[in-house]
Amino acid sequence: MYLVTIWGWEFDIVLILGIAALVVAIVLPILIYKIQKWRSEKQYNETQARLDQMQVGQDQIQTDQKRMLQYIDGLDESPPKVKDPYKAGEEALAEWKLDSAMNHFRRALEQATEPTQRSALLIIMGNVEDDRGNYDHARGHYRESLLIAEKAGDTAGRCWALNGLGLVDMGKGRFKEAEKHHREGIEIAKRREFDGADEALAAHLGNIGLVLRHKGDLDGALKSHREALAINRRIGNLHGEAQSLSGIALVLKHKGDLKGALKSHNDSLGIHRRIGNPMGEAQELGNIGNVLILKGYLDKALQSHREALKIDRRIGNPLGEANDLGNIGNVLIHKGDLDGTLKNYEEGLGIFRRINNKLGEAQTFGNIGNVLRQKGDLDGALKSHKEALKIDRKIGNPLGEASDLGNIGLVLTDKDDLDGALKNMEQALTIFKKLGIPREIKIVEDNIKGVKEMMAKK
């Protein structure tokens, strides 16, 4: 027996060492787990913030041809002088020839005399312009449709026109106005005064879910998407069901429930595959890839985004292709491959320009600016962010404008132009406060605080 005397007491040193070893065996794994959990949460928050920055506007530039033709109100049974150009436009949409489609729809509109037909055609034209990021043109079509519908007592046309106006306001970051339009649409749809009212109700509920998520009300967003899901399942609208599941997944992702988000996205993916909707399939593969990035599974994320890219190229969906290239760039930046990221962003930019999608073009310029900043090319980064700002102001996109100003402020901070940085950040903060986006307000306020601290040290 080996004894040691401590403060006048004798202890068996072997027993002490045994107890110490037992304590270490119990406590150390707990300590390691807590450290790993803290690091994991920190990594998740940092990755989420970076991914959010790279995906400003992503929800708005994803699209689906079915949504463009969601409300056609008897155009299939209209006179040949209206029906023929309308069907030609529908075929052009299937081939993603948007300019040609718009020309056909304009010809149909010129020939249409029935208010309901005119309202439906204007909504379709608004949907096309909205998906291209041409918000002012889209708003004009939706407003004209709304006026015609109200004058003719066309409840269905009025409900779907409000849905379009809500989407435009959401795309521009005007979430308060967007919510107002969708709430009004919900009240109309709930009266069930027209065929397809339940489908319209589910659409408005889903879009309010998107609005509430952007405003930071994740519980409200989840409730809204689940209500839409219940309606879509009840009426057997599989396409709507898939969209609702995707909306739920996006909320769960922002709540940090990545397992739940992945399951919901996979459920949506299964439906798109079952109903033969390759465009929806590609979009969900992209969403799954984004969740996998947050989980740290970069190789699996890359595989998912490349599978989406393969589908979009096969079906001839240039907008999806551009989004996929951007998503692949997002993965590569997390893998530290800045050159690969830049290559994918620039390829996507070329596509956005070719199809005249100004929103996607502005977003990609912002992403390129972020990469150039990381590479130390501050002049190139500043030029890219200013290009994004120019486009966002031109198309009337205050959400993008605020993000651009914030990014310009960060570049100017790196260039030690603190006065310029503060000016741009304060402009960004004013816009974010006007839009009412708590998370972005907090980020910009923290950046402003950092710049002021740097100024005080000079």
N, C-alpha and C positions, 0 to 999 in steps of 0.2 A: 504494500500500500504506500502510495506517494502522497504525503501531506504537505499542505502549504498553510502558513499562518497569515490571516488577514484581519487587522484590527483586533487581534487577540483571540480570534477564533481559528480552529483548525479545520481545513476542508480537504477532501480527497480530490486531488488535482485531476485524476482520471474521470471522476464523476463530473467535475466542472467542465472539462473539455467535452464530455459526452453531451451534457446539457446544452453547451454552446453550439455544438455541431447540430443538435436537434433544432435549436432556435434558428440557426442559419438555414437549415433545410426547409423550415416552414416559412420564414419571413422573406428570404431572398427571392424565391419564385414569385411571391406576391409583389415584392418591390419591383422586380423585373417586369412583371405583367403590367403594373401601373405605369412604369416608364414607357413600355412599349405602347400601351393604350394612349398615353399622352402624346407620344410621337406620332402615332397613327392618326389621332384626331387633328393634330397640328398639320400633318401632311395632307389630310383630307381637306381641311379648311383652306390651305394654301393652294392645293390643286383645284378646288372648286372655284376659288377666286380667279385663278389664272384661266380656267376653262370658261368661266362666265365672261371674262374680259375678251377672250377670243371669239365668243359666240354672241356678242351684242347683236340683237336683231335676228338671230337664227330662227326663232319661232315664227317670225313674220315672213321669212323668205322660203320656208318650206311650203309646198303646195300639193294639190292633188287635183287632177283633171275633173274628178267627180264633183268636187266643190264648185268648180267654175260653172258647171251645169246643174247645180243643185236645185234651182227653181226655173223651170221652163214653161210652166202654165199653158199647156196646150199648143205649144209651137209645133209639135209633131203633127197636129191636125189642122194647122193653119193653111190658107190658100197657097198654091204653088209659088206665087210671086214672093211670098214671105218664107215659106217652108224650104224652098230650094236653096236660097242663099244661107239660110240658117243651118241646114244640114251640111252645106259646103264648109261653113265655119266650124261646125262640130268636127268634121273630118280633118280640117287644118289643125285644130287643137290636138287631136290624137297624134298628129305628126309633129307637134310642138312648133308649128308655123304660126306664131302669135300675130305677126303683122298681117298675114294673109287672113287669119281668122277674124281679126278686127274689121278688115275691109268687107268681108262677107256679112258680118253682123250689121255693119253700117248700111249695106244695101238692103238687108232685110228690114232694118228700122225705117228706111225711107219708104218702103212699100207697106209697112204695117199701119193699119188704121184703127184697130181695136186697142183701147187703152191697156188692157191686160197684156196683150202681146208686146206693146211698146215698153211697158214697165219691165216685163221679163227680159227682153233683149237688153235694156239698159243695165239691169242687174248683172247679166252675163258679161257685158262689156266692162262694167265696174270690177267684177271679179278678176278678169284678165289683167286690167291695169293695176289692181291691188297686188296681184301676185308678181307683177313686174316691178313693183316699188314705185309706180307712178301715182302717188297718193292723191295729188290734186285732181288729176284726170278721173281717177276712180271716184273720188268724192263727188265730182260734178255729175257723173253718170248715176250714182246712187241717189243724189238729191233730186235730180230730174225724175227718176223713177218714183221716188217717194211722193213728189208733187202730183204726178199723174195718177198714182194709186189713190192718194187721198181725195183727189177731185172726182175720181170714178167710183169711189167707195170700194176699192179693191183691197180687202183686208189682207189677203195673202201677199200681194205685192208690197204693201206697206210693211208687213212683218219682215219680209226678206230684205227689203231696202234698208231697214233699220239695222239688220244684221250686218250688211255691208258697211254701213257708216260706222258701226262699232268696230269692225275690223280695221278700217282706215285709221280711226282715232287711236286704236291700240298700237298699230304699226308706227304711228308718229309719237307714241309715248304719252298720249293724252288719255290717261286711264280713267279719269273722272268722267269725261265726256263719253268714252267708250262704254263704261258701265251704265251710264244713263240710257244710252241707245238700246243696250241689251235688256235692261230692266223693262223698258217700254215694250220691247219685242216680246218678252216673256208674258206680260199682262195680256197682250193681244192673242198670243198663241194659246194661252190658258182658256180663252173663251171658246176655242175649237169651232170657229165659224167657217173654216175652210178645210179642204182636203189637205192632208200633210201637215196639219197643225202640230201634231206630236213631234214630227221630225224637226220642224222649225223650233219648237220649244227646246228640244235636246240640243240643237245647234247653239241657241242663245245661252243655255246653261253652260255648255262646254266653253264658250267664248268668255263668259263671265269668270269661269274658273281660271282661264289664262290671265285675265285682267287682275284678278285677286292675287294670283301667284306673283305677278310683277309688283303689286303693291305691298307684298310681304305678308298678306293674310293667307297663310298656307292652310289653316284649318277650314276657312271659308271656301278656298279654292277646291279643297278635297271634297267637301260636301257638295259643291256644285257639280263637279265632274261625276260624282257617284250618283247624283240625281239624274244626270244626263245618261249615264250608263244604264240605270234601271229602265228609263223610257225606251232607249234604243233596243234593249233586250226584250221588252214587252211587245214592241211593234215589229220585232224581227229585222231590225236594220243592222245587219252585220257590219257594214262599213262604218256606221256611226258608233257601234259598239267598240270596234277597233280604235277609233279616234278617242273615245272616252277612256279606254284603258291606257292609251298613250298619255292623255292628259293627267290621269291619276299617277302614272309612273313619274312624270315630270315633277309633280308636287312631292312625291315620296323622295325623289332624288334630292330636292332642295331641303327636305326635312332630315336628310342624312340616312334614310332607310334605303340603303342601296340594294339590299336583298329583295325588299318588296318592290322597288322600282324595276329591278331586273325581271322579276316574275311577271309584272304587269306588262312590260314591254314585250316579253316573250309570248304572253297570251295574245297581245295585239298582233304580233308577227304571225302567229299561228292562224289567226282569222284571215289576215291579208293573203296568206298562202292558200288557204282553203277556198276563198272566193275568187282567187286568180287575179289579185291586184298587185302586180310587180312594183308599181310605184310606191304603194304603201309598204310593201315588203322592204324595199330599199331604205325608206325613211326609218322604219323601225330598226333595221340593222344599224343604221347610223346612230339612233338613240341608244341602242344597246352598247355600241362602241363607246359612246360618251360616258355611260355608267361604268364600263370596264376601266376607263381611264382613271376614274375616281377611286376604284378599287385597287388600282396599281397594276392591273393586268394589261400592260401596254402591248404586248405581242398579240394577245387575243383581241384587244381593241383595234389594232391595226388590221387584223384579219377580217373583223366584222366590217370595218369601213371599206376595205378593198372589195369585199363581197358586194357591198352596196354599190360601189362604183361600177363593178362589172355589170350589175343588173341595169343601172341607169344608162350605161353606154349601150347595152343590148337593146333596150326599148326606145332609145333615142330621146332621153330626158335630159337636156343640157343643164337645166336648173338644178336637178338632183345631182348631176355630175359635178357641177361647180361646188355644191355644198359638200359632196363627198371628198373632193380634193381639199377643201378647207378643213374638214374633220381629220383627214390623214395628216395634214400639216399640224393640227393640234396635238396629235399623238407624237409626231416626230419632235416637236418642241419639248415635250416632256421627256423624250429619250435623249435630248441634248443635241439633236441633229438639226442645227439651225439652217444649214444650207439646203437640206432636204425639205424643211418646212417652207422656206422661201420659194423653192421651186414649185411646190404644190400650190401655194397661195397665188403665185404669179400665173400659173396655168388656169386656176379658177377665175382669176381676175379677167383673163382674156375671154373666157366663156361668158361671164356676166356682161362684159362690154358687147360681145357679139349679139346677145339676146336682149340687149338694152335694159338690163335689170339694174337700175341705179342704186337701189338699196343694197344689193349684194356687192356692187362695185365699191360703194362707200365703206361697207363693213370690211371688205378685203383690204382696201387701202389702210384701214386702221390696223388690221392684223399684221400687214407687212411693216407698218411703222413700228409696231411693238417688237417685231423680230429684229429689225435694223437697230433699234435702241439697244437690244441685248447684245448685238454684234459690235456695238460701239460706234456705229455709223449714225451719229446724231443729226448731221445735216440731212442725210437721206431719210431718217425717221421723221424729222420735222416736215420735210417736203411731202411725205406720204400722208401724214396726219392732216396737213393743210388741204391736200386733195380731197380727203374724206370729208373734211369740214365744208369745203366748197360745195360738194355734191349734196350733203345732208341739208344744208341751208337752201339749196336750189329746189329740192323736192319737198321741203317743209317737214323735216324729220327732227324735232327738237330733242328726242332721246339720243339719237346719233350725234347731234350737234354737241350736246353736253358731254358725251363720252369723248368726242374728238377734242374738245377744249381741255378736258382733264388730261388727256394723253399729251397734248401739246405742252401743258403745264409741267408734266413729268420730264419731258425732253428738255425744256428750258431750264429746269432745275439741274439736270445733269450738265447743261452748258454753263451753269453758274449765272444764268440770267434770272435772278430771283424775283426782280420786279415784274418781268414779263410772265414768269411762272405764276406768281400770285394773281396777276390780272386775269389770266386765262382760267385758273382754278376757281376764282370768285365768280366768273361768268358761268362756269359749269355748275357751281353750287346754286346759283340763282335759278337756273333752268330746272335742275333736279328738285329743288324745293317747290317750284311751280307745278312740276309734274307729280310731286308727292311720292318719291321713291326712297324710303328710309335707308335701305342698305347703301345705295349710291351716295346719299347725302352724308352718311357716316364716313365713307371712304374718302370723299373729297374734303370733308372737314378735317380728318386726320392728316391728309396731305398738306392742307393749308397750314395747319398747326406746325408741321415739320418744317415748312418753308419759312415761317415766321421765326422759328427757333434758330434756323440757320442765319437769317438776317440779323437777329439779335447778337449773334456771336461775332459778326463782322465789325 
